[in-house]
């Protein structure tokens, strides 16, 4: 399995197409942490199944396509809740890989901060750990402004961001990115983020009403990724299923009062005013 660690000589700023093209070129197309990705997709899929309208809407926007480029991702679920799913990504190779996996997905190369869509087009927007990869919160504000513009009035947004209240996330964010990247602990750039209360305030200021918040992905991420990779490499299908079940049982912590300390992501469901 190849590491997602682009050579610094091949990239420039981490918010650019060139950077994420380098990330995509270093990702193993059919086996990038497959077991961990299955877990991540299952956690996010459960959140979407709970928060999305059950009756199919006309059009849904997904603000990145990395999941769909390296695994089945969330497209199969979204396709049951929307008659058309449009996905964007800043990286052309990621867009191409997502199209190959899902020919019916409308995959478009675009920057979430400058969406090439008319105002009020979408009924639902899904932004899962997209707006926490910019160097400052200005990127978050710009992305939310564009999502708000392209959602119809009353349209729903599901958003997740890295949770700085989680001690592991806080420690990672406090340490320099370059050495963590070199040793593979942080495979690609992570940017500015915010906690639940600040996210609620930013959403309100961006023209959204917050309907619900929670925290998701409670398995300790670094050891869980290492465990999943080891099981993937050395064990069989039965061990993979048992490991996946064990990781998913950690999501019971979502119901605990400590969920904003243990969850890797803070999540919000919001509605466009």
Kinemage of the C-alpha trace (Angstrom):
@kinemage 1
@onewidth
@group {chain A} dominant
@subgroup {mainchain}
@vectorlist {calphas} color= white
{ca unk a 1} P 0.000 0.000 0.000
{ca unk a 2} L 1.395 3.369 -0.993
{ca unk a 3} L 1.394 6.305 1.366
{ca unk a 4} L -0.522 9.514 0.709
{ca unk a 5} L 2.518 11.748 1.210
{ca unk a 6} L 3.170 13.986 -1.791
{ca unk a 7} L 6.773 15.019 -2.308
{ca unk a 8} L 7.064 18.661 -1.217
{ca unk a 9} L 9.026 19.445 -4.378
{ca unk a 10} L 5.973 18.524 -6.473
{ca unk a 11} L 3.446 20.745 -4.726
{ca unk a 12} L 2.784 24.329 -3.779
{ca unk a 13} L 0.067 25.672 -1.480
{ca unk a 14} L -2.119 22.972 0.132
{ca unk a 15} L -5.375 24.522 -1.069
{ca unk a 16} L -4.493 24.275 -4.745
{ca unk a 17} L -5.409 21.764 -7.445
{ca unk a 18} L -1.726 20.893 -7.838
{ca unk a 19} L -1.416 19.777 -4.221
{ca unk a 20} L -4.471 17.528 -4.318
{ca unk a 21} L -3.454 16.143 -7.705
{ca unk a 22} L -0.234 15.005 -6.014
{ca unk a 23} L -2.241 13.426 -3.188
{ca unk a 24} L -4.414 11.619 -5.708
{ca unk a 25} L -1.439 10.343 -7.695
{ca unk a 26} L 0.029 8.772 -4.547
{ca unk a 27} L -3.199 7.085 -3.472
{ca unk a 28} L -3.512 3.390 -4.249
{ca unk a 29} L -6.638 3.363 -6.413
{ca unk a 30} L -8.167 0.133 -5.120
{ca unk a 31} L -6.723 -0.330 -1.658
{ca unk a 32} L -6.092 2.904 0.197
{ca unk a 33} L -6.770 1.813 3.787
{ca unk a 34} L -9.760 -0.123 2.465
{ca unk a 35} L -10.967 -1.415 5.849
{ca unk a 36} L -10.657 1.990 7.507
{ca unk a 37} L -12.437 3.605 4.574
{ca unk a 38} L -15.275 1.082 4.934
{ca unk a 39} L -15.559 2.112 8.571
{ca unk a 40} L -15.522 5.820 7.729
{ca unk a 41} L -18.134 5.344 5.004
{ca unk a 42} L -20.329 3.347 7.401
{ca unk a 43} L -20.137 6.068 10.067
{ca unk a 44} L -20.873 8.876 7.609
{ca unk a 45} L -23.530 6.794 5.899
{ca unk a 46} L -25.356 6.257 9.191
{ca unk a 47} L -25.279 10.005 9.844
{ca unk a 48} L -26.670 10.793 6.381
{ca unk a 49} L -29.319 8.085 6.630
{ca unk a 50} L -30.511 9.710 9.850
{ca unk a 51} L -30.418 13.325 8.673
{ca unk a 52} L -31.315 13.283 4.970
{ca unk a 53} L -34.924 13.390 3.721
{ca unk a 54} L -36.238 9.891 3.064
{ca unk a 55} L -38.162 10.895 -0.037
{ca unk a 56} L -35.709 11.463 -2.912
{ca unk a 57} L -34.947 15.109 -3.635
{ca unk a 58} L -34.207 16.453 -7.111
{ca unk a 59} L -30.488 17.302 -6.794
{ca unk a 60} L -27.786 16.799 -4.177
{ca unk a 61} L -24.342 18.401 -4.108
{ca unk a 62} L -21.338 16.649 -2.524
{ca unk a 63} L -18.393 18.978 -1.974
{ca unk a 64} L -15.554 16.487 -2.446
{ca unk a 65} L -15.076 13.167 -4.215
{ca unk a 66} L -12.109 11.568 -2.462
{ca unk a 67} L -14.325 8.872 -0.907
{ca unk a 68} L -15.840 8.024 -4.284
{ca unk a 69} L -12.408 7.992 -5.939
{ca unk a 70} L -10.829 5.406 -3.616
{ca unk a 71} L -13.887 3.375 -2.485
{ca unk a 72} L -17.590 3.181 -3.281
{ca unk a 73} L -17.909 6.097 -0.883
{ca unk a 74} L -21.300 7.596 -0.131
{ca unk a 75} L -22.630 7.804 -3.668
{ca unk a 76} L -24.678 4.565 -3.444
{ca unk a 77} L -26.582 5.954 -0.444
{ca unk a 78} L -26.968 9.437 -1.917
{ca unk a 79} L -28.319 7.948 -5.150
{ca unk a 80} L -31.226 6.450 -3.169
{ca unk a 81} L -32.052 9.855 -1.645
{ca unk a 82} L -31.650 12.034 -4.740
{ca unk a 83} L -32.586 11.750 -8.392
{ca unk a 84} L -29.298 13.388 -9.364
{ca unk a 85} L -26.040 13.572 -7.423
{ca unk a 86} L -23.455 16.181 -8.378
{ca unk a 87} L -19.997 15.889 -6.852
{ca unk a 88} L -17.140 18.352 -7.070
{ca unk a 89} L -13.446 18.151 -6.333
{ca unk a 90} L -10.540 20.483 -6.937
{ca unk a 91} L -8.407 17.590 -8.248
{ca unk a 92} L -8.913 16.410 -11.829
{ca unk a 93} L -7.536 12.876 -11.148
{ca unk a 94} L -9.937 12.475 -8.211
{ca unk a 95} L -12.842 13.602 -10.384
{ca unk a 96} L -11.797 11.156 -13.112
{ca unk a 97} L -11.477 8.256 -10.651
{ca unk a 98} L -14.896 9.006 -9.157
{ca unk a 99} L -16.451 9.068 -12.645
{ca unk a 100} L -14.880 5.709 -13.453
{ca unk a 101} L -16.277 4.118 -10.293
{ca unk a 102} L -19.690 5.752 -10.597
{ca unk a 103} L -20.618 6.558 -14.221
{ca unk a 104} L -24.004 7.991 -13.164
{ca unk a 105} L -22.395 10.466 -10.769
{ca unk a 106} L -22.168 13.973 -12.228
{ca unk a 107} L -18.544 14.666 -11.242
{ca unk a 108} L -17.202 18.178 -11.865
{ca unk a 109} L -13.789 19.728 -11.243
{ca unk a 110} L -14.453 22.811 -9.135
{ca unk a 111} L -13.379 24.722 -6.047
{ca unk a 112} L -16.009 24.794 -3.295
{ca unk a 113} L -15.208 28.487 -2.798
{ca unk a 114} L -16.316 29.295 -6.378
{ca unk a 115} L -19.019 26.824 -7.397
{ca unk a 116} L -19.941 26.802 -11.118
{ca unk a 117} L -23.672 26.357 -10.460
{ca unk a 118} L -26.656 28.698 -10.555
{ca unk a 119} L -28.180 30.055 -7.375
{ca unk a 120} L -30.766 27.843 -5.678
{ca unk a 121} L -30.021 24.756 -7.751
{ca unk a 122} L -29.600 22.096 -5.040
{ca unk a 123} L -31.985 20.644 -2.482
{ca unk a 124} L -29.253 19.108 -0.307
{ca unk a 125} L -25.535 19.737 0.155
{ca unk a 126} L -23.159 17.255 1.752
{ca unk a 127} L -19.828 18.645 2.971
{ca unk a 128} L -17.909 16.001 4.895
{ca unk a 129} L -14.483 17.197 6.077
{ca unk a 130} L -14.065 19.477 3.056
{ca unk a 131} L -14.041 22.934 4.603
{ca unk a 132} L -11.425 22.011 7.238
{ca unk a 133} L -8.601 21.730 4.681
{ca unk a 134} L -8.015 25.436 4.142
{ca unk a 135} L -5.224 27.422 5.734
{ca unk a 136} L -7.594 29.775 7.545
{ca unk a 137} L -11.267 30.029 8.453
{ca unk a 138} L -11.688 32.378 5.487
{ca unk a 139} L -11.893 29.247 3.329
{ca unk a 140} L -14.660 27.874 5.551
{ca unk a 141} L -16.610 31.122 5.299
{ca unk a 142} L -16.147 31.283 1.509
{ca unk a 143} L -17.219 27.675 1.039
{ca unk a 144} L -20.323 28.123 3.188
{ca unk a 145} L -21.250 31.271 1.265
{ca unk a 146} L -21.152 29.335 -2.007
{ca unk a 147} L -23.063 26.384 -0.583
{ca unk a 148} L -25.690 28.805 0.722
{ca unk a 149} L -25.927 30.491 -2.679
{ca unk a 150} L -26.429 27.242 -4.584
{ca unk a 151} L -28.940 25.717 -2.129
{ca unk a 152} L -32.621 26.500 -2.588
{ca unk a 153} L -34.417 28.236 0.271
{ca unk a 154} L -35.178 25.541 2.842
{ca unk a 155} L -32.454 23.269 1.431
{ca unk a 156} L -30.492 21.136 3.877
{ca unk a 157} L -26.750 21.047 4.562
{ca unk a 158} L -24.915 18.248 6.358
{ca unk a 159} L -21.420 19.360 7.332
{ca unk a 160} L -18.595 17.777 9.307
{ca unk a 161} L -15.307 19.324 10.399
{ca unk a 162} L -12.313 18.140 12.393
{ca unk a 163} L -13.258 18.492 16.057
{ca unk a 164} L -10.672 20.577 17.977
{ca unk a 165} L -12.251 19.564 21.297
{ca unk a 166} L -10.981 16.020 20.717
{ca unk a 167} L -7.575 15.896 22.481
{ca unk a 168} L -5.981 13.868 19.676
{ca unk a 169} L -7.121 16.391 17.058
{ca unk a 170} L -6.001 19.301 19.247
{ca unk a 171} L -2.546 17.741 19.709
{ca unk a 172} L -2.182 17.052 15.995
{ca unk a 173} L -3.167 20.607 15.152
{ca unk a 174} L -0.689 22.016 17.663
{ca unk a 175} L 2.257 20.149 16.123
{ca unk a 176} L 4.026 21.141 12.880
{ca unk a 177} L 2.452 19.491 9.847
{ca unk a 178} L 5.673 18.747 7.905
{ca unk a 179} L 7.285 16.233 10.325
{ca unk a 180} L 3.969 14.476 10.971
{ca unk a 181} L 3.490 14.228 7.215
{ca unk a 182} L 7.019 12.877 6.651
{ca unk a 183} L 6.493 9.991 9.085
{ca unk a 184} L 3.019 9.263 7.716
{ca unk a 185} L 0.957 10.128 10.814
{ca unk a 186} L -0.862 12.894 8.936
{ca unk a 187} L -1.085 11.743 5.305
{ca unk a 188} L -2.338 15.008 3.799
{ca unk a 189} L -2.812 18.624 4.784
{ca unk a 190} L -5.338 19.471 7.484
{ca unk a 191} L -6.282 23.081 7.957
{ca unk a 192} L -8.193 25.492 10.164
{ca unk a 193} L -11.299 24.177 11.890
{ca unk a 194} L -13.656 25.085 14.696
{ca unk a 195} L -15.696 23.470 17.440
{ca unk a 196} L -19.438 23.000 17.743
{ca unk a 197} L -20.372 26.380 19.203
{ca unk a 198} L -18.272 28.370 16.745
{ca unk a 199} L -19.565 26.270 13.847
{ca unk a 200} L -23.125 26.998 14.952
{ca unk a 201} L -22.325 30.727 15.024
{ca unk a 202} L -20.659 30.642 11.592
{ca unk a 203} L -23.582 28.734 10.090
{ca unk a 204} L -26.049 31.235 11.550
{ca unk a 205} L -24.011 34.163 10.211
{ca unk a 206} L -23.877 32.449 6.791
{ca unk a 207} L -27.662 32.284 6.498
{ca unk a 208} L -28.430 28.860 7.949
{ca unk a 209} L -30.613 27.674 10.806
{ca unk a 210} L -28.911 24.883 12.765
{ca unk a 211} L -31.295 21.969 13.259
{ca unk a 212} L -29.018 19.455 14.983
{ca unk a 213} L -25.408 18.855 15.992
{ca unk a 214} L -23.468 15.803 17.098
{ca unk a 215} L -20.001 14.268 16.987
{ca unk a 216} L -19.038 11.197 14.967
{ca unk a 217} L -16.183 8.754 14.405
{ca unk a 218} L -15.313 7.882 17.993
{ca unk a 219} L -12.773 5.110 17.420
{ca unk a 220} L -9.316 6.521 18.347
{ca unk a 221} L -8.213 7.356 14.843
{ca unk a 222} L -4.451 6.790 14.734
{ca unk a 223} L -4.429 3.368 16.501
{ca unk a 224} L -7.625 2.344 14.702
{ca unk a 225} L -6.102 3.089 11.271
{ca unk a 226} L -2.973 1.105 12.191
{ca unk a 227} L -5.063 -1.799 13.507
{ca unk a 228} L -7.258 -1.826 10.409
{ca unk a 229} L -4.200 -1.777 8.120
{ca unk a 230} L -2.609 -4.686 10.006
{ca unk a 231} L -5.800 -6.751 9.900
{ca unk a 232} L -6.194 -5.951 6.212
{ca unk a 233} L -2.687 -7.122 5.462
{ca unk a 234} L -2.323 -10.149 7.690
{ca unk a 235} L -5.786 -11.505 8.525
{ca unk a 236} L -8.728 -12.837 6.583
{ca unk a 237} L -12.254 -11.703 5.823
{ca unk a 238} L -13.637 -12.918 9.141
{ca unk a 239} L -11.113 -10.877 11.114
{ca unk a 240} L -11.879 -7.834 8.943
{ca unk a 241} L -15.597 -8.157 9.694
{ca unk a 242} L -14.953 -8.484 13.423
{ca unk a 243} L -12.618 -5.492 13.386
{ca unk a 244} L -15.152 -3.404 11.492
{ca unk a 245} L -17.861 -4.381 13.976
{ca unk a 246} L -15.618 -3.439 16.901
{ca unk a 247} L -14.802 -0.048 15.391
{ca unk a 248} L -18.462 0.667 14.695
{ca unk a 249} L -19.384 -0.181 18.286
{ca unk a 250} L -17.351 2.871 19.302
{ca unk a 251} L -20.100 4.973 17.710
{ca unk a 252} L -22.252 4.231 20.756
{ca unk a 253} L -20.285 7.061 22.345
{ca unk a 254} L -22.346 9.421 20.179
{ca unk a 255} L -25.100 9.093 22.803
{ca unk a 256} L -22.797 10.001 25.696
{ca unk a 257} L -22.454 13.511 27.144
{ca unk a 258} L -18.719 13.269 26.345
{ca unk a 259} L -19.321 12.849 22.605
{ca unk a 260} L -17.675 16.185 21.753
{ca unk a 261} L -14.478 15.002 23.427
{ca unk a 262} L -14.307 11.564 21.795
{ca unk a 263} L -15.642 12.293 18.304
{ca unk a 264} L -13.068 13.055 15.630
{ca unk a 265} L -15.583 15.175 13.718
{ca unk a 266} L -18.212 17.660 14.790
{ca unk a 267} L -21.311 17.406 12.604
{ca unk a 268} L -24.193 19.793 11.979
{ca unk a 269} L -27.462 19.632 10.106
{ca unk a 270} L -28.521 23.079 8.899
{ca unk a 271} L -31.256 24.571 6.745
{ca unk a 272} L -30.861 27.497 4.358
{ca unk a 273} L -32.967 30.487 5.272
